[in-house]
Amino acid sequence: MTQNFLQWVEIDQKAFSHNMRQFRRLAGKKSLLLAMVKANAYGHGMIPIARLAIETGADWLGVHSLEEGICLRRESLTCPILVSGYVPLNRLEEAVEGGLRLTVYNRESVRKLKSICRRLGKSVRLHLKVETGTYRQGIPLRNVFSFADEIRKGKGLILEGISSHFANIEDTTDHSYARYQKKNFQEVIDELEAGGFDIPIKHMSCTAAAILFPETYFNMIRTGIGIYGLWPSKETYLSCLLQKRRPLSLKPVLTWKARIAQIKKVPSGSLIGYGCTYKTTRKTTLAVVPVGYYDGYSRRLSNQSYVLVKGIRAPLRGRVAMDFIVIDVTDIPGVKQEDEVVLIGRNGEEAVTADFLASLEGTINYEIVTRINPGIPRIIV
Ligand SMILES: Cc1ncc(COP(=O)(O)O)c(C=O)c1O
């Protein structure tokens, strides 16, 4: 089937299940496991991953947008779905109709939801997002109680959850800021409980927190990058060792492949690609691969990265163009048109990891996998 594609992304079902099992084990019986499938499941393909996640132990799915939530519902995913991002006021009704859980931190949104629920005779489950120190979405600590009270008084509004998000748990081995945020979260929960609130689901743990700090689980963990087999950062791995914990064995789930469009032999001194940034220093066999920055293969990798052909490294020559890269296959015997190229993933003894590409580009593995163009077919293997 892949013969029909110029490029495609293979999803290793076994690796995904393996990773899910580990997070399921961490969550245990006391905590729900929410699988973050936003951003096209971190580039892995939202629908197939959502199904696999539910089959392999996820209790909830997490998305960023209303559109993602609706898309899951259209695919008959009936499990609890939490929208973690902002939903425009004039689209809140669709969220209620779709039975999506909403993250809330604006009174306007809550009031609009109240009138929608009254009009439709329906209810909506809400999760308060508390500002504990990330300064992204969130209700300032001093306002949480009155915000919760407004929800409590609103017919049709169900205060199901309270959440927060860590700012730098992945970036350091010094977790004092994370502890400060956790303390803020705990204090607000204590204040609410003292005021008679009994909010069933409390959550603030992402992958790094799930790996490093069981005390942040409360009763749900929201794991993203880890279920795709990638570590949130080197610091998370190191923190794990410093805490004398055995690191999880995470298996990367995604392999990105393409097919060679043309092979050509060029003389020494040939200038390759836009800007003529590479000049061959020997007689060279080049392969043209129909992948470019439109597909999510960054132009910053120009003349820097390599791909794998027959398990051997083939360096990029010249700039990454919108739809093409050019690789040097002089030292790889027998390469021909339509042979497979691995852009990310394992091939024989070699691997190109998302972490490696991230280090070349000065970014993080999250960005490398998430930006793979959603139009590229995802195939479960
Ligand atoms: C609100 C929220 N929760 C959980 C996650 C999952 O984080 P991670 O991929 O590090 O597990 C994210 C990711 O950005 C997020 O924004």
The ligand as an SDF file (V2000), in Angstrom:
LIG
                    3D

 16 16  0  0  0  0  0  0  0  0999 V2000
   -2.4340   21.4000   29.5160 C   0  0  0  0  0  0  0  0  0  0  0  0
   -1.5070   20.3030   29.1150 C   0  0  0  0  0  0  0  0  0  0  0  0
   -1.5310   19.1410   29.7900 N   0  0  0  0  0  0  0  0  0  0  0  0
   -0.7160   18.1280   29.4840 C   0  0  0  0  0  0  0  0  0  0  0  0
    0.1920   18.2380   28.4560 C   0  0  0  0  0  0  0  0  0  0  0  0
    1.0790   17.0750   28.1540 C   0  0  0  0  0  0  0  0  0  0  0  0
    2.4240   17.3950   28.3300 O   0  0  0  0  0  0  0  0  0  0  0  0
    3.5320   16.3150   27.9760 P   0  0  0  0  0  0  0  0  0  0  0  0
    3.4850   16.1600   26.5030 O   0  0  0  0  0  0  0  0  0  0  0  0
    4.8040   16.9380   28.4330 O   0  0  0  0  0  0  0  0  0  0  0  0
    3.1530   15.0860   28.6970 O   0  0  0  0  0  0  0  0  0  0  0  0
    0.2730   19.4290   27.7370 C   0  0  0  0  0  0  0  0  0  0  0  0
    1.2420   19.5720   26.6640 C   0  0  0  0  0  0  0  0  0  0  0  0
    1.6270   20.5990   26.2010 O   0  0  0  0  0  0  0  0  0  0  0  0
   -0.6060   20.4950   28.0760 C   0  0  0  0  0  0  0  0  0  0  0  0
   -0.5720   21.6650   27.4230 O   0  0  0  0  0  0  0  0  0  0  0  0
  1  2  1  0
  2  3  1  0
  2 15  2  0
  3  4  2  0
  4  5  1  0
  5  6  1  0
  5 12  2  0
  6  7  1  0
  7  8  1  0
  8  9  2  0
  8 10  1  0
  8 11  1  0
 12 13  1  0
 12 15  1  0
 13 14  2  0
 15 16  1  0
M  END
$$$$
